Amino acid sequence: MSPLAQGVVVMIGRVLLCAIFFMAAVGQKIPDFAGTVKVMESKGVPAPQLLLVGAIAFLLAGSASVALGYRARIGATLLLVFLILASYYFHNFWAISDPQEKQEQTIQFMKNLALMGAMLFIIGNGAGRMSLDGRAKTTAVPALPT
């Protein structure tokens, strides 16, 4: 694959990957803040209002960071932390006895596990050449030889 094609594919992948996080914030958590707090309370999340504000900040900052490729490793870390906490509190299939609900939460947990893998991939490899991080590397002034 040519470097240009690879850059385009990685850029599109970052944007598609982040759509789920951005939409969770602006399509669900922000418009139904009070309802989301109630759900968090029912799941035993401590300080739900404060943590919801934090979750929204992590979702927005992390998804923008990864999608644009600006400090993408930091953005992916924010999203990874969100995924770990969301999986533990909301998709704890190990504590569910109803078989149907257990199956549904197992699927959601596994989806989050796959997304965690994607975040670890970005943390390990960066955002790629067609990113603000990648652009900064290519436009940096080279050091003078000593």
FENCORGI-V140443 format. One record per backbone hydrogen bond with DSSP energy under -0.5 kcal/mol. NH is the residue of the N-H (numbers start at 1). CO is the residue of the C=O. If there is no record, write none. Layout:
nh=(NH | NH)
co=(CO | CO)
This chain:
nh=(6 | 7 | 8 | 9 | 10 | 11 | 12 | 13 | 14 | 15 | 16 | 17 | 18 | 19 | 19 | 20 | 22 | 23 | 24 | 25 | 26 | 27 | 28 | 29 | 30 | 32 | 33 | 36 | 37 | 38 | 39 | 40 | 41 | 42 | 43 | 44 | 45 | 48 | 51 | 52 | 53 | 54 | 55 | 56 | 57 | 58 | 59 | 60 | 61 | 62 | 63 | 64 | 65 | 66 | 67 | 68 | 69 | 70 | 71 | 74 | 75 | 76 | 77 | 78 | 79 | 80 | 81 | 82 | 83 | 84 | 85 | 86 | 87 | 88 | 89 | 90 | 91 | 91 | 93 | 95 | 96 | 102 | 103 | 104 | 105 | 106 | 107 | 108 | 109 | 110 | 111 | 112 | 113 | 114 | 115 | 116 | 117 | 118 | 119 | 120 | 121 | 122 | 123 | 124 | 125 | 126 | 131 | 132 | 133 | 134 | 135 | 136 | 137 | 138 | 139 | 140)
co=(2 | 3 | 4 | 5 | 6 | 7 | 8 | 9 | 10 | 11 | 12 | 13 | 14 | 15 | 16 | 16 | 18 | 19 | 20 | 21 | 22 | 23 | 24 | 24 | 25 | 28 | 30 | 32 | 33 | 34 | 35 | 36 | 37 | 38 | 39 | 41 | 40 | 45 | 47 | 48 | 49 | 50 | 51 | 52 | 53 | 54 | 55 | 56 | 57 | 58 | 59 | 60 | 61 | 62 | 63 | 64 | 65 | 65 | 69 | 71 | 71 | 72 | 73 | 74 | 75 | 76 | 77 | 78 | 79 | 80 | 81 | 82 | 83 | 84 | 85 | 86 | 86 | 87 | 91 | 92 | 93 | 98 | 99 | 100 | 101 | 102 | 103 | 104 | 105 | 106 | 107 | 108 | 109 | 110 | 111 | 112 | 113 | 114 | 115 | 116 | 117 | 118 | 119 | 120 | 121 | 122 | 129 | 68 | 69 | 128 | 131 | 132 | 133 | 134 | 135 | 136)
